[in-house]
Amino acid sequence: MLIPQSSYVGHHAELYDLFYADKPYEDEASFIHLCIQAYGNGGKKVLELACGTGNHAILLEKCGYEITATDYSVDMLNQAKKKAAISKSKVQFNIQDMRELSHPDSPYDVAICLFDSIGYVVTNENILKVLQGVRRQLKSDGLFIFEFWNAGAMLKGYDPVRVRRWQMPDREIIRISETSVDHTSQTCTVSYSVLEMMTNGQYVKLNESQINRFFLIQEMAQFLKNSDFVPLKWFAGFTDIEQIDSSVWHILCVALISNEVSTK
């Protein structure tokens, strides 16, 4: 299976924050902060994988954390840096493929990977590369908090086609998302068609496809075990609800480096 080398390229990256303007970033950052306070080692040094346009990182910085935020999309990082400059944020944004983690400022107290981004690496081999790479970047009592698609919800109720519109003073933007599921690889391919129509009659059209993987809790637990992590909590999204069923689309895991490994 081919894995896309980048997502939200060019103008698609510029539109990203419009597409997810209704995402409750502040609530999510607050919940991550609570998890770090409850389960972490008290440290403030945080590494973020797949930071996108930097919304979580900039908000978490306001909670007192020192953030290094990474992504493999140059265009997404450019958007993040623009926002950081406006807000006078000191978040360090660096280009990095999560499958090949290497940071001179390691070790970190906490690593985070949100918005189901761990699924973009798709294969078993790459999942283990990410988890083992995260472990190498963390302190011996480090915490990893990450979000992934719930297989139960995806198989039961995904939408094959979704259409959204954004009406603005000078233009209208239409995004069509077409989703197909491969049960064998536990992946969804989402093909985006975006049409941006200006009031002067001009228009811009772009297309992009992304592949993301969905997981069962028990298989993710095995991935963690094989990478020397112990899962502490499985949350139904960014809530304190721990009961996971097919109505829960996003699972948030809080994992700690295994004591057996950290004491070696």
Secondary structure, 3 states (H helix, E strand, C coil): CCCCCCCCCCHHHHHHHHHCCCCCHHHHHHHHHHHHHHHCCCCCEEEEECCCCCHHHHHHHCCCCEEEEEECCHHHHHHHHHHHHHHCCCCEEEECCHHHCCCCCCCEEEEEECCCHHHHHCCHHHHHHHHHHHHHHEEEEEEEEEEEEEHHHHHHHCCCEEEEEEEECCEEEEEEEEEEEECCCCEEEEEEEEEEEECCCCEEEEEEEEEEEEECHHHHHHHHHHCCEEEEEEEECCCCCCCCCCCCCEEEEEEEECHHHHCC
